[in-house]
Each structure stands twice: as C-alpha cells, then as structure tokens.
Amino acid sequence: MPDVQVNVEDRIAVVTMNRPDKLNAVTPDMARRLVDVLHEMRNSDEVRAVVLTGAGRAFCAGADIAAGGLDQNRLERKAPVGVYPQVTRAIVDLDKPIISALHGPVAGLGLSYAVATDRRFADDTTRITASWIKRGLHPDCGVSFFLPKIAGLSVALRMLMTGVTINAEEALRTGVVDELVGAGEALSSAMDYARELATGPSIAIDLVRRGVLKSLTNTLDQALDYEAFAVSATRRTADRKEGIEAFLEGREPSFKGE
C-alpha cells in the first residue's frame, strides 16, 4: 500500500497519509511523496480544492524517528530547509484551497502541516501536541510562523515551550482548529467545505488565497498593488461575467471556474 494516497472526486483531491500502523508518522521518503503529490495537484486543472487527512486512528503523529525520521541525505544536510519543511512549502505554494481533516493524534510536524492549511476541521477524538520540546528539539516545518497567527502569541508559546497536549475542545476554544465535529465526521465536514469552494469562481478564490497568504508579510502598499492585479485578472474571467449577469437577473450564479 502506498504511504500517500490520492483520490480525486468532484474536483476535490483527498490526500491521505497512509501509515495507519505507525499513526501516519512521516518518513523522509513519505515526505518526498507528499511534496510530489501536492505539486501534481497544483498543476492539475481537474483539481479545484485539496483535503489533507490521515488513515486509521490518527492524522499524523509527527516524524518517524525510529525509521530514520530525522535523517537527511547529503544535499538536504547542506540545505537550510530539509525534506520535512518542503511539505509545508508545498502546502503554501499549492495555490488552491487546502483543508485539513483532523482526528486522533496530531503531533510534531503533523501539527505544522495542519496549521499551514487554510482551515482545520477536527473531530472530538483529536489530541494536539507540539511534541518537539519533549525530545529536546526546536519546533520546525513552519509551526512557529503559523501557530501564533492562528491561535495567538500566548497559546503558541505555551504549546511550543511545554509540549502540552490539548484536546479538541481546547483546540477549538484557542483557535488552533476552526470547526469541531463528532467522531469520524471531520473528513465529511472538510469535504463539504471543499465542495463549496470547488464549485465557486475558483480563479478568484485561488487569487484570494494567494493574497491573504501574502498579507502575512506584505506591507499595505504591497497588498493594494496585489489587489489591483487580482481585480484586473478576475475581470477577464467567464465567472466574472456570470456573476454580474446572475446578480442583474436576480438568480444564483453557476460558476465554471473559468
């Protein structure tokens, strides 16, 4: 069985980390496959949204240290960013909506990957741990960038400096996750949201996502410049024409993503 599975349906790609016997702990080879899959999804005209999840009873328990989860090849040892953070970069660079469906353990780089996605749906079995500090390690894969922006400075510092495990209710209360559903319902809820986006004006949606991510580091002038570009780009789409016509005719628009 492949350790990363992809299923595309209704223009939504479900990317599943598939090592359920290891709680989907990520090996270097698995990380490389995740990068390849996300790049493939970015380039696919058939995919309008992506859902990231894990097989079995966990989303992802972090790097598989026992299987060489901290090993790097010669090139990666010389690079400032190794194979695991490349997954985070691939999530951000996807240029399409990506939603995570969380359940069970979400630990270490599993947390990093989750907070890098656009929105997090969790079921009530979810347990989240920033586990690096328990191993004497510094957090990585972008968690120190995204977590404070999502949950606030004090929540991020507590989680990253103590390695405390928080349950699903606390994760929702602190903003680490966005939606909390019953056991086994995270994937279907994430799919419902992905379906809403996949049937919308996807060029405009993708440009909105890009602009919001840029705003994390942009100045106001840069944001205004980007918005001017994006408005110009969307004015040339068929969906813009359909949206205006639907508004004038008093009906719901039927977008094609074109």
MINUMI-793684 format. One record per residue (C-alpha): x, y, z. Coordinates in steps of 0.2 Angstrom, whole numbers, padded with zeros to 4 digits, always signed. Layout:
N
XYZ/...
This chain:
258
+0000+0000+0000/+0007+0017-0004/+0011+0028+0011/+0002+0043+0002/-0014+0040-0006/-0024+0052-0018/-0042+0051-0023/-0050+0064-0034/-0069+0066-0035/-0080+0081-0039/-0064+0091-0042/-0058+0088-0024/-0042+0079-0021/-0041+0069-0004/-0023+0067+0000/-0021+0054+0014/-0006+0050+0024/-0007+0031+0024/+0004+0023+0038/-0010+0019+0050/+0000+0006+0060/+0013+0020+0064/-0001+0033+0067/+0005+0041+0050/+0022+0046+0056/+0031+0053+0042/+0047+0046+0035/+0059+0055+0023/+0053+0046+0008/+0035+0049+0013/+0038+0067+0014/+0045+0067-0003/+0030+0059-0010/+0019+0072-0001/+0029+0085-0010/+0027+0077-0026/+0008+0074-0024/+0005+0092-0019/+0015+0098-0034/+0005+0087-0045/-0012+0094-0038/-0006+0111-0040/-0003+0108-0059/-0019+0098-0061/-0034+0108-0070/-0046+0094-0063/-0042+0098-0045/-0050+0114-0038/-0048+0110-0019/-0037+0098-0008/-0041+0090+0008/-0027+0083+0019/-0030+0069+0031/-0023+0053+0039/-0028+0035+0038/-0034+0025+0053/-0035+0032+0070/-0023+0047+0068/-0020+0062+0057/-0001+0062+0059/+0010+0058+0075/+0025+0068+0068/+0041+0062+0060/+0045+0043+0062/+0061+0044+0072/+0063+0025+0073/+0063+0024+0054/+0076+0037+0052/+0064+0051+0053/+0077+0064+0057/+0089+0058+0044/+0094+0068+0029/+0104+0064+0013/+0120+0074+0009/+0111+0088-0001/+0097+0090+0012/+0110+0092+0026/+0119+0106+0017/+0102+0115+0013/+0094+0127+0025/+0077+0118+0023/+0076+0099+0024/+0063+0087+0016/+0050+0089+0030/+0048+0108+0029/+0047+0106+0010/+0030+0098+0013/+0025+0115+0022/+0031+0125+0007/+0021+0113-0005/+0005+0116+0006/+0008+0135+0005/+0013+0135-0014/-0002+0124-0019/-0011+0140-0025/-0028+0131-0022/-0038+0129-0006/-0032+0116+0006/-0041+0110+0021/-0036+0098+0034/-0047+0084+0042/-0040+0080+0059/-0043+0066+0071/-0033+0057+0084/-0015+0062+0087/-0009+0077+0078/+0009+0079+0084/+0025+0087+0079/+0026+0090+0061/+0008+0084+0059/+0003+0100+0069/+0015+0110+0057/+0006+0103+0042/-0011+0106+0049/-0008+0124+0054/-0001+0128+0036/-0018+0123+0028/-0032+0135+0026/-0044+0128+0038/-0044+0114+0050/-0059+0103+0054/-0057+0092+0069/-0067+0078+0077/-0069+0075+0096/-0055+0062+0096/-0042+0075+0091/-0027+0077+0103/-0014+0090+0098/+0004+0091+0104/+0019+0102+0099/+0030+0087+0104/+0047+0093+0099/+0052+0101+0116/+0049+0084+0124/+0063+0077+0113/+0074+0092+0117/+0071+0099+0099/+0066+0115+0092/+0050+0116+0083/+0051+0116+0064/+0041+0115+0047/+0034+0132+0050/+0024+0129+0066/+0032+0144+0074/+0026+0155+0059/+0008+0149+0058/+0003+0144+0075/+0005+0162+0083/-0005+0169+0069/-0019+0157+0071/-0020+0155+0090/-0011+0170+0097/+0006+0173+0105/+0002+0166+0122/-0006+0150+0116/+0008+0147+0104/+0022+0150+0117/+0013+0138+0129/+0011+0124+0117/+0029+0126+0109/+0038+0128+0125/+0030+0115+0136/+0024+0102+0123/+0007+0101+0132/-0007+0090+0124/-0023+0099+0121/-0040+0091+0117/-0052+0095+0104/-0062+0107+0114/-0047+0117+0120/-0040+0117+0102/-0057+0125+0096/-0058+0137+0110/-0040+0143+0107/-0042+0144+0088/-0030+0130+0084/-0044+0122+0074/-0059+0130+0066/-0073+0118+0067/-0076+0103+0079/-0087+0089+0074/-0092+0072+0081/-0080+0057+0080/-0077+0051+0062/-0085+0067+0054/-0070+0078+0051/-0067+0072+0033/-0085+0073+0028/-0086+0091+0035/-0070+0096+0027/-0076+0089+0010/-0092+0099+0012/-0082+0115+0014/-0070+0110+0000/-0085+0106-0012/-0092+0124-0009/-0075+0131-0014/-0073+0119-0029/-0090+0124-0036/-0086+0143-0034/-0077+0155-0045/-0060+0146-0042/-0049+0158-0051/-0055+0172-0040/-0054+0160-0025/-0036+0155-0028/-0031+0173-0030/-0039+0177-0014/-0030+0163-0005/-0013+0169-0013/-0017+0187-0007/-0021+0183+0010/-0005+0172+0012/+0005+0187+0005/-0003+0198+0018/+0006+0189+0032/+0022+0198+0026/+0016+0211+0015/+0015+0230+0018/-0001+0239+0015/+0006+0246-0001/+0010+0229-0007/-0007+0222-0003/-0015+0236-0013/-0004+0233-0028/-0008+0214-0027/-0027+0218-0025/-0026+0229-0041/-0018+0215-0050/-0031+0202-0044/-0045+0213-0048/-0039+0215-0066/-0036+0196-0068/-0053+0192-0062/-0062+0204-0073/-0056+0194-0088/-0064+0178-0082/-0080+0170-0088/-0085+0168-0070/-0085+0187-0068/-0097+0189-0082/-0108+0175-0075/-0108+0183-0058/-0113+0200-0064/-0127+0193-0075/-0134+0182-0061/-0134+0197-0050/-0143+0208-0063/-0156+0194-0066/-0159+0190-0048/-0153+0172-0048/-0139+0162-0040/-0123+0161-0051/-0117+0145-0060/-0099+0146-0059/-0087+0135-0070/-0070+0140-0063/-0066+0148-0079/
